[in-house]
Amino acid sequence: MNETLNVLNNRMSLRRYKDKPISEEHLEQILYSTMRAPTAGNMMLYSVLVIKDKEKIKKLSSTCDNQAFIAKAPLVLIFLADMQRWTDYFHHCDTPYNSPNNADLFLSISDTMIAAQNAVIAGESMGIGSCYIGDIMENYETHKEMFNLPDKVFPIGMITLGYYPQNMKKTLRPRFNKEYIVFNEKYKRLSSEEFDDMFKHLNDNFNPNNSFGAKNIGQLMYFKKFGAPFFKEMERSVNVIMEHWNK
Ligand SMILES: Cc1cc2nc3c(=O)[nH]c(=O)nc-3n(C[C@H](O)[C@H](O)[C@H](O)COP(=O)(O)O)c2cc1C
């Protein structure tokens, strides 16, 4: 295995960090690699917020579904899908462009998250672990105010970053089998038997006395994620983001 594959295949989401700030040199390297990510039309339809202020990070830990570990991260990067810069520039150049549409939305989200993953991997290669925080999509109004975001800019990704604690044993979380994720030539919907096999490793460890009252893994995942209160907030917040986007 080469060094690149080694870093990719041994990354894990890190939620506990060494109590040490990220060095300026490492931060610059992460940001440089972030900006080297592929980007549609070489337009860089994103912006990155570098957050070191402890009070802001603490506030993010509560606005992002009260995840306490966020407050202990020495550094947070917020990845903003950004069509404001190009909208303003197109206006500046007297083009017929009015405001972003749904295609621009998809492209800028793609750009933004591809750049974010470069940051993750650059960090990982230097002993800096990270964790994505999808809950940054919640509480849009608060984040808009907190970070001075115009209408055509919204947070789509966030990562916490920090050095790995000393002697930490990495745990790599299992993935679904390749046959259920990667298809040759055309898409395939899964049968009941295939689902049973796909989720077997999770069902084998399923606790029927779980606090959610779930009777199987599908119900557990639903109650924990898509049916959970934080998801309702995410849906509400994203709808407000879209109202501003489509203004
Ligand atoms: C879009 C996205 C959002 C995520 N949001 C959160 C989050 O809010 N809190 C958290 O602790 N982990 C979050 N994660 C991390 C996932 O839980 C983690 O990637 C997954 O469990 C697999 O574990 P691994 O990254 O260690 O392989 C997120 C990951 C992604 C890609």
The ligand as an SDF file (V2000), in Angstrom:
LIG
                    3D

 31 33  0  0  0  0  0  0  0  0999 V2000
  -21.8870   14.7170    5.9960 C   0  0  0  0  0  0  0  0  0  0  0  0
  -21.4380   14.1390    7.3060 C   0  0  0  0  0  0  0  0  0  0  0  0
  -21.9890   14.6040    8.4890 C   0  0  0  0  0  0  0  0  0  0  0  0
  -21.5500   14.1100    9.7240 C   0  0  0  0  0  0  0  0  0  0  0  0
  -22.0340   14.6620   10.8820 N   0  0  0  0  0  0  0  0  0  0  0  0
  -21.5600   14.2440   12.0700 C   0  0  0  0  0  0  0  0  0  0  0  0
  -21.9570   14.8880   13.2680 C   0  0  0  0  0  0  0  0  0  0  0  0
  -22.7300   15.8460   13.2720 O   0  0  0  0  0  0  0  0  0  0  0  0
  -21.4260   14.4360   14.4270 N   0  0  0  0  0  0  0  0  0  0  0  0
  -20.5150   13.4080   14.4740 C   0  0  0  0  0  0  0  0  0  0  0  0
  -20.0750   13.0610   15.5740 O   0  0  0  0  0  0  0  0  0  0  0  0
  -20.1270   12.7680   13.3480 N   0  0  0  0  0  0  0  0  0  0  0  0
  -20.6000   13.1680   12.1450 C   0  0  0  0  0  0  0  0  0  0  0  0
  -20.1670   12.5850   10.9930 N   0  0  0  0  0  0  0  0  0  0  0  0
  -19.1690   11.4820   11.0470 C   0  0  0  0  0  0  0  0  0  0  0  0
  -19.8220   10.1410   10.7740 C   0  0  0  0  0  0  0  0  0  0  0  0
  -20.5750    9.7590   11.8870 O   0  0  0  0  0  0  0  0  0  0  0  0
  -18.7100    9.1110   10.4610 C   0  0  0  0  0  0  0  0  0  0  0  0
  -18.0370    9.4980    9.2860 O   0  0  0  0  0  0  0  0  0  0  0  0
  -19.2910    7.7100   10.2760 C   0  0  0  0  0  0  0  0  0  0  0  0
  -19.8680    7.2420   11.4730 O   0  0  0  0  0  0  0  0  0  0  0  0
  -18.2110    6.7250    9.8360 C   0  0  0  0  0  0  0  0  0  0  0  0
  -17.1620    6.7130   10.7670 O   0  0  0  0  0  0  0  0  0  0  0  0
  -15.6680    7.0110   10.3170 P   0  0  0  0  0  0  0  0  0  0  0  0
  -15.6280    8.3810    9.6940 O   0  0  0  0  0  0  0  0  0  0  0  0
  -14.8510    6.9760   11.5890 O   0  0  0  0  0  0  0  0  0  0  0  0
  -15.2760    5.9590    9.3520 O   0  0  0  0  0  0  0  0  0  0  0  0
  -20.5800   13.0600    9.7540 C   0  0  0  0  0  0  0  0  0  0  0  0
  -20.0450   12.5980    8.5600 C   0  0  0  0  0  0  0  0  0  0  0  0
  -20.4460   13.1370    7.3520 C   0  0  0  0  0  0  0  0  0  0  0  0
  -19.7930   12.6410    6.0800 C   0  0  0  0  0  0  0  0  0  0  0  0
  1  2  1  0
  2  3  1  0
  2 30  2  0
  3  4  2  0
  4  5  1  0
  4 28  1  0
  5  6  2  0
  6  7  1  0
  6 13  1  0
  7  8  2  0
  7  9  1  0
  9 10  1  0
 10 11  2  0
 10 12  1  0
 12 13  2  0
 13 14  1  0
 14 15  1  0
 14 28  1  0
 15 16  1  0
 16 17  1  0
 16 18  1  0
 18 19  1  0
 18 20  1  0
 20 21  1  0
 20 22  1  0
 22 23  1  0
 23 24  1  0
 24 25  2  0
 24 26  1  0
 24 27  1  0
 28 29  2  0
 29 30  1  0
 30 31  1  0
M  END
$$$$
